[in-house]
Amino acid sequence: MKTLLSNLILFIAGLLVLVGCLGPKPVLDGAPTIDPPPKGSDQPFRVEAVIANKGPGGGQIEVKVQLIDKQTGDIIAQDSQDVQMDTNDKQHVLFEISLPPSAKDMDPDNIKVDVSAEYPIQ
């Protein structure tokens, strides 16, 4: 009986691992395109990322963008989008991020853009 339970647990664990392995594997395809607003404007900070699915399956992924102050390391603004990926798919994901009033006069060269894509969504 104990052996049967152990085998059943191993079988279920194996299925869970297999299901996780058959999903998408999102990777950033090249550097993101960055279009910062003019200093002092109310226009959004635009970031376009191309995400490629290098995994064997499809599924929903999460693409995240963080705008980081290079001098302090503080996160100025962030956004995320859920994206449906098919096998061998490539998606262009556009973010239009409003900057907080404290960052509107920042030099765009002092803003680091960090883009990541994750599966499974956490």
N, C-alpha and C positions, 0 to 999 in steps of 0.2 A: 504494500500500500504506500509506504514511504517512497519507494522507487517510482511508482506511478505519479505521485504528486511532484517529485523532483523533475521528472521528465516533462510533465505538463507545464511546470513553471519555466523550464528551459525552452520549451516549444513556444510559449507565449512571448518570452523575452526575445527569442529569435525572430518572431513575426514582427514585433515592434521595431527591432533594429532594421529589418528588411524594409518595412514600410517607410521608415525615416530615410533610408538610403535611396529609395526610388523616387523621391521628390525632386524639386528643382534645386540647383546649386547656383544661386545668383552671384555674378561677378560684375564688377564695374568694367565696362568696355572702353578703355581710354580715360583721359582726364575729363572731368565735367566742364561744361561750358559755363563761364561765370560772367554775368552782366550786372555789375553793381550800379546802384542809382547815383546820380550826381550828388555831391555833398549838399546837405541841407534840404533835399527834396523829400516829398512824401511818396515817391515811387518805390515799388518793391525791389528787393535784391533778388535777381533771377538766377537760378541755377538749373541747368539741364544735364541730367545724367543718362547715359546709355547703359542699360543693364542687360547682360546676356545670361541665358540659362545654359550652364555647362553640365547640368545633371541629366539623368536619364528620364525624368518624369516632369510633370507639371504641378502647379499648385500656387497658392497665394504667398507672396513674399512681402516684406516690409522694407521700403527704401527710406532712409533717414538722412537729413541734412542738418548739420550744426554749423553756425557761424560763430567763430571763436576769435576773441580779441588776442592778437599775437603777443601783445605786451604783458597782459595779465593772465592769460589762459582762461578767462571767464567765457562762458557761453553767452553770446549776445542774443541769439535767437535760434530756434530750431523748429523743424517741421518733419512730418513723416507722411507717407502714402502707402496704402496697401495696393499691390499690383498683382494681377493674375498672369502667371507665366505658363506658357505651353512648352513642350519639348522643343529644343533648338530655337527658342524664341528670343527676340531682341526687342526691348521696349525703351522708348524715349520717355523719361519722366521729368516733367517740368515743375519746378517749385517757384513760387512768387512769395517771398517772405518779407513781411513788413518789419522794418527795423524799429526798435523802441526809440523814443525821443532822445534818450541819452547817447544813441549810436548814430543818429542822422548826420552828424558833422564829422564822423570818423573818416580818416583816409582809408579808402578801400584796400590799399596795400597793407594795412594793419589788420585786415580781417582774413583769417584762415577759414577755408571752406572744407568741411569734412563730410564726405558722402559714404554711406555704408548700405549694404543690402543683406537682409537676413531671412533665412528659412530654417526652422519654422519660426513663425512670428512669436516674439516673446512678450 
